[in-house]
Amino acid sequence: MKFRFAHNNFNVLDLGKSIRFYQEALGLAEVRRKEAADGAFILVFLGDGQTDHRLELTWLRDRKEPYNLGDNEFHLALVVDDFEAAHTHHKAMGCICYENEKMGIYFINDPDDYWIEIVPIRR
């Protein structure tokens, strides 16, 4: 029996704002969408165009209050081929929320305050 990753899920309050953030910050694009017939939810799957892994953004019609992310110790991580350019881009966007220069990584946060780790390619 073998398992492989399919997707991760983040629940979001403003779907359009989140899609725009992930497109601008990380170059992710919508690859699939599922909408409930009664409008209760929308699922949008974003992809990086290189792997089969997806980020599922879930919007719930009746949700109005921010999600409780606890201590926000969980996160998504992406590897980038040009770490310096990515850092400059994210700094200009104002979305860097934590840097660990000793480890050579940093984190950005999305509109719902989910953290995304940015990692350089290690050779």
VEXRO-325463 format. One line per 5 residues: number of its first residue (from 1); their letters; for each residue z, x, y of N, C-alpha, C. Coordinates in steps of 0.05 Angstrom, whole numbers. Each point is the difference from the previous one (the first is absolute). Last residue first. Layout:
# VEXRO-325463
NUM = a = Z,X,Y,Z,X,Y,Z,X,Y ~ ...
# end
This chain:
# VEXRO-325463
123 = rripv = -48,428,455,-19,16,-17,14,23,-13 ~ 16,-103,49,14,25,-9,-19,15,-18 ~ -12,-77,82,-9,8,-26,14,27,-6 ~ 53,-63,65,-24,16,0,-8,5,-29 ~ 54,-88,36,3,25,-14,-26,16,1
118 = ieiwy = 59,-91,41,-25,14,2,4,29,-10 ~ 51,-104,-10,2,30,0,-28,12,1 ~ 42,-98,33,-21,12,-16,2,30,4 ~ 65,-97,15,-6,29,4,-22,9,-18 ~ 27,-100,48,-3,15,-25,-7,29,6
113 = ddpdn = 11,-72,67,18,22,-4,1,11,-28 ~ -61,-66,43,24,-12,-12,21,20,-7 ~ -84,28,38,11,-21,18,25,-14,-11 ~ -15,98,-38,-19,-21,6,13,-22,18 ~ 21,111,-10,9,-27,-7,-20,-21,10
108 = ifyig = 3,111,-35,-7,-19,21,12,-27,-8 ~ 23,110,-26,-2,-28,-6,-10,-15,24 ~ -7,109,-42,11,-19,20,-5,-28,-9 ~ 3,114,-37,-8,-28,-2,10,-15,24 ~ 21,93,-32,-29,-2,8,-11,-28,-4
103 = mkene = 92,41,-11,-15,-9,-24,-30,-2,6 ~ 57,26,70,6,18,-21,-15,-7,-26 ~ -4,-57,77,-17,24,2,5,19,-22 ~ 12,-104,14,15,20,-14,-18,25,-1 ~ 8,-100,59,-14,24,-8,19,18,-15
98 = ycicg = -14,-111,34,17,21,-10,-17,24,-8 ~ -36,-78,42,28,-8,2,19,21,-11 ~ -107,-20,44,16,19,-16,30,-7,4 ~ -75,-45,45,11,-12,-24,15,20,-18 ~ -58,2,86,28,-5,4,14,-11,-24
93 = makhh = -94,32,20,5,-28,-5,29,-7,4 ~ -26,90,8,-13,-15,22,4,-30,-4 ~ 30,56,-68,17,4,23,-12,-16,24 ~ -49,1,-79,23,-17,-3,19,3,24 ~ -76,57,-4,-8,-28,2,24,-19,-1
88 = thaae = 14,92,-15,-8,-4,28,-7,-30,5 ~ 18,27,-88,25,0,16,-7,-6,29 ~ -72,10,-59,14,-25,-5,25,-1,17 ~ -48,79,2,-15,-21,14,14,-27,-4 ~ 36,73,-46,3,4,29,-14,-22,15
83 = fddvv = -11,3,-95,27,-7,8,4,1,30 ~ -82,-12,-67,4,14,25,26,-9,13 ~ -23,-34,-85,-14,25,-2,3,17,26 ~ 71,-73,-46,-22,1,19,-12,28,-1 ~ 65,-76,-60,-7,28,4,-24,0,19
78 = lalhf = 83,-76,-14,-28,6,-1,-5,30,6 ~ 83,-79,-30,-8,27,8,-30,4,-3 ~ 85,-80,13,-26,6,-11,-7,28,9 ~ 103,-42,-14,-22,5,18,-26,3,-16 ~ 118,-23,4,-25,0,-16,-23,4,20
73 = endgl = 88,-7,32,-2,25,-15,-24,1,-18 ~ 45,-64,70,-28,9,1,-4,27,-15 ~ 79,-60,10,1,27,11,-28,13,1 ~ -2,-103,-4,24,16,-8,0,26,14 ~ -62,-73,14,-9,23,-16,23,18,-8
68 = nypek = -24,-106,32,22,19,-2,-8,23,-18 ~ -67,-64,62,11,5,-27,22,20,1 ~ -25,-69,82,-7,25,-12,13,4,-27 ~ -22,-100,34,19,22,6,-9,26,-13 ~ -48,-82,-13,0,5,29,17,24,7
63 = rdrlw = -56,-56,-87,19,22,7,-3,6,30 ~ -54,-65,-51,26,-10,10,20,22,7 ~ -91,19,-34,-1,-18,23,27,-8,12 ~ -25,93,-51,11,-27,-8,1,-17,25 ~ -52,96,-37,8,-16,23,8,-28,-10
58 = tlelr = -17,106,-42,5,-28,-5,10,-13,26 ~ -58,92,-37,15,-11,22,3,-30,-5 ~ -22,91,-64,-2,-29,3,18,-8,24 ~ -53,92,-35,23,-10,15,-4,-29,5 ~ -44,67,-81,-2,-19,23,27,-4,12
53 = hdtqg = -63,72,-70,26,-10,9,-3,-17,25 ~ -69,51,-47,2,-29,-7,26,-12,10 ~ -52,84,50,14,-5,-25,0,-30,-5 ~ -47,34,75,-1,23,-18,13,-5,-27 ~ -3,-60,79,-28,7,-5,-3,24,-19
48 = dglfv = 81,-50,31,-6,25,14,-29,9,-5 ~ 47,-105,2,-6,24,-17,-7,23,18 ~ 53,-106,-1,-13,22,15,-4,24,-19 ~ 18,-114,-5,2,26,-14,-16,20,16 ~ 51,-99,19,-22,17,8,5,27,-14
43 = lifag = 35,-110,-3,3,27,-11,-25,15,8 ~ 55,-95,34,-25,16,0,7,27,-11 ~ 47,-108,2,0,30,0,-28,11,1 ~ 20,-95,9,27,10,-1,2,31,0 ~ -77,-69,0,6,17,23,27,13,0
38 = daaek = -47,-56,-68,16,-15,19,7,16,25 ~ -49,38,-73,-15,-24,8,15,-16,22 ~ 12,107,-9,10,-24,-14,-16,-24,11 ~ -40,100,-1,14,-19,17,8,-24,-16 ~ -34,110,-10,5,-25,-14,16,-18,18
33 = rrvea = -67,97,2,18,-19,13,3,-24,-18 ~ -40,112,4,2,-26,-13,21,-17,15 ~ -26,86,30,-18,-1,-23,0,-27,-14 ~ 26,54,102,3,-23,-18,-21,0,-22 ~ 34,92,46,-17,-23,5,5,-22,-20
28 = lglae = 44,99,48,-1,-19,-22,-17,-24,8 ~ 28,82,53,-28,-4,-9,-2,-19,-24 ~ 80,28,55,-6,13,-26,-28,-4,-11 ~ 35,-32,88,18,23,-7,-8,15,-24 ~ -49,-78,32,0,21,20,16,24,-9
23 = qyfri = -4,-76,-58,-27,10,4,1,24,20 ~ 79,-46,-16,-7,17,-24,-28,10,3 ~ 31,-58,69,16,25,-1,-9,18,-23 ~ -39,-86,7,-10,18,21,15,26,0 ~ 31,-68,-57,-26,10,-10,-12,20,21
18 = skgld = 80,-43,24,4,19,-22,-26,11,-10 ~ -2,-68,65,11,24,12,4,22,-22 ~ -27,-86,-29,-21,13,15,9,27,12 ~ 64,-55,-45,-20,12,-18,-22,15,15 ~ 103,-22,19,-25,-4,15,-22,14,-15
13 = lvnfn = 86,0,-40,2,-24,17,-26,-7,14 ~ 18,50,-100,-4,5,28,2,-26,16 ~ 21,57,-101,-1,-26,12,0,4,31 ~ -34,67,-83,17,-3,24,-4,-28,11 ~ -22,57,-100,0,-23,18,19,4,23
8 = nhafr = -66,60,-77,27,-4,12,-3,-23,19 ~ -63,28,-92,4,-4,29,30,0,7 ~ -41,34,-85,-20,-20,10,3,-3,30 ~ 26,79,-83,7,-15,25,-23,-18,8 ~ 15,23,-103,-9,14,24,7,-17,24
3 = fkm = 24,14,-115,2,-15,25,-13,17,22 ~ -2,-8,-117,-1,16,25,0,-19,24 ~ 20,7,-115,0,-17,23,0,18,25
# end
